[in-house]
């Protein structure tokens, strides 16, 4: 396949994270424009029935799913990479979403999120973060903190706008690029700090007052 036919952010992810040879869970995959370029056994999750139909007809494994739901039981712990592109800015509860994504990953798996970032200028590609259906608005810093506070170790914050350039170029451009890519790995045994009013119990967020004898 001509590399020019591969979406730019997927080319970047393949250069630096070899997504074309890894089992990837593509969350919010649409009809599979990215999913088709991931490794054997990759699966897509999607809300739109028409997009699912088109992807399945093209031979892709796409399942019906709503981002308010957790990861389906039969997919938990099965993926080397969770890919979240053009979705994180739409989810109603980003923190709960990130906790759910942890359950899909194998040990040492990696979360890759691509999302638009806000700028003081909003023309052309820089206005994308203000699309009507977006409910979350990030800078590279706030997106990093959001991911870290869900129990991930962030190892890359960059722009995928330059897929053939060294990753350091993207890191330098992340403050002016219209979007950012974050790569992160879950912290084993993560739980909230002792002073927090919530705990993680079997991957679920449980608040004080619902912990039974532990509360």
Buried (B, 14 or more C-beta within 10 A) or exposed (E): EEEEEBBEBBBBBBBBBEBBEBBBBBBBBBBBBBBBBBBEEBBBBBBBEEBBEBBBEEEBBBBEBEBEEBBBEEBBEBBBBBBBBBBBBBBEBBEBBBBBBBBBBEEEBBBBBBBBBBBEEEEEEBBBBEEEEBEBBBBBEEBBEBBBEBBBEBEBBBBBBBBEBEBEBBBBBBEEBBBBBBBBBBEEEEEEEEEEEEBBEEEEBBEEEEEEEEE
